[in-house]
Amino acid sequence: MALKELSLQLEDRVRERTAELEREIAERSKTEQAVAASEQRFRDLFQNVADPVYIADDDGRIIAANDQAVSELGFSRAELLQRSIEDLDAVHDAPEKVAEQFRGFSNAASATFETAHRRKDGSTFPVEVKVRLIDFDGRPAFIGVARNISERRKAENERLRLEQQLLHAQKLESLGVLAGGIAHDFNNILTSIIGNTELALLRLPAQSPALENLQRVEASAVRAADLARQMLAYSGKGKFLIESIDVNRMLQEMGHMLEVAISKRVVLNYQLGDELPAVEVDATQIRQIVMNLVINASEAIGDSDGTITVATSCADCREEYLNDAWLVDPIPAGSYVVIEVTDDGCGMDKATLSRIFDPFFTTKFTGRGLGMAAVLGIIRSHKGAIKVYSEPGRGTTFKVLLPAAAGCAGVSAPEAEAQNWRGEGVVLLVDDEEEIRSTAGELLRELGYEVITARDGCEAVEAYRMHGDVAFVLLDLTMPRMDGEQCFRELRRIDPSAQVIMSSGFSEHEVAKKFAGQGLAGLIQKPYKLSSLRSVIMASRKAATA
């Protein structure tokens, strides 16, 4: 009996233990399935992440990598597993720095940093790496996600480029306003100086001892007027006489002038392209660009022997090519005529290059003027661009890009000589500056006119009403009380056939745009000489009687 009970107890204990084992086995199986499922999810996630992912042991050796890492880096999986994270890094000179960076993370920490990876073919790309310490197969390891940030860097660089372009445009605008204002005031002063000097020269006998002194005064005043024109050019508001020109022909005609302007130790070469399209430009200002660039190249060579090469070509420029050019307003992709000036002089570093177009900037001890600043202003006004390539000791290349025009270049007709032309009648001269009224009045009388004057637009309107026989009005644009624009409109309201020649110290181009289509008889920019005044009056009188 006792044995039977003992047997039953033993059987019960076996059944209980068997049940416990079955439960343990079931739980273990469930756990293993869960672990397997988790591992599968990890593998799926690991493989399907859009960014390269790799796992490295605490020595930096890669022990796992996903398909995207294989694809992005160009290695096979087997090749990757034979490399370390130091092998992928393209930034640090010392590989141990990369390993130290990874080992510096604690259990609870993760880190994000930017670096660059090197592909199998040697090319590199920027990455943002997110790293975390994990347990991998029972040992510590690092998992890194390396996101290719090439597009982000490109967008950031584009943003910085646009910001710099905006800052440059704002600087140009503010300096341009200043330069334009100074030029306007200069031109008003120079009108009196040049006009009175010319009148004195006309009236002095040829043997007068004062003749040479006056000629020097006139020459200095003309140089000052040229500085004022460069100021207007820098501001993008210079005088324009647009015509269709052949750039190659223009350069050939400038040959002797360029040779004289440079050092005798410098050789000037030409490489002119064939069958260039015409450009619609102000030929005088484009000549000034070439002259300034060639003189700048000669100064870069200095007293050494050297070579300057002037080349022309036509290029179809894409937007990407134009993005890093010196320009203020975006210009469209398309066909451009290229004038290239290259020297083998001293070259420029980045700091100098960034300031090359600043007014009066020079690498010498004192400012030399507005030459390069004027170049940029003229190009800006012609909707073009300029690219500069330079390195210290390797010379400099300037590439001027001008929009190509359809068709062939025209040939300018020579101006008719009219030295003895004289007019007749009454002229109403309107200017708020007494010196200009006096000087311009004498110039008009020299041309045969009777002159009445007014100090501002209000006086001009009253004078015009009182004199019904005014041949034309020489009207200043900028005056107090009633300015030239308001006065012009009032005069045309009184007399729709009133002939008005507008005079201004600002550029003719700006004035012409303001009065386009309003029936202005003519424009003349201060300072002007007798010959210029004669030409404008002749043209306006001819148009009025046509």
QUITA-V482023 format. One record per helix or strand. SS is the DSSP state (@ for helix, = for strand). FROM is the first residue (numbers start at 1). TO is the last residue. If there is no record, write none. Layout:
[[SS & FROM & TO] [SS & FROM & TO]]
//
This chain:
[[@ & 2 & 48] [= & 52 & 57] [= & 61 & 65] [@ & 67 & 73] [@ & 77 & 80] [= & 84 & 84] [@ & 85 & 88] [= & 89 & 89] [@ & 95 & 103] [= & 110 & 118] [= & 124 & 136] [= & 139 & 148] [@ & 150 & 203] [@ & 211 & 234] [= & 242 & 245] [@ & 247 & 261] [= & 266 & 271] [= & 279 & 282] [@ & 283 & 301] [= & 306 & 317] [@ & 319 & 323] [= & 326 & 326] [= & 334 & 343] [@ & 350 & 353] [@ & 371 & 381] [= & 385 & 390] [= & 396 & 404] [= & 426 & 430] [@ & 434 & 446] [= & 450 & 454] [@ & 457 & 466] [= & 470 & 476] [@ & 484 & 494] [= & 500 & 504] [@ & 508 & 514] [= & 522 & 525] [@ & 530 & 545]]
//
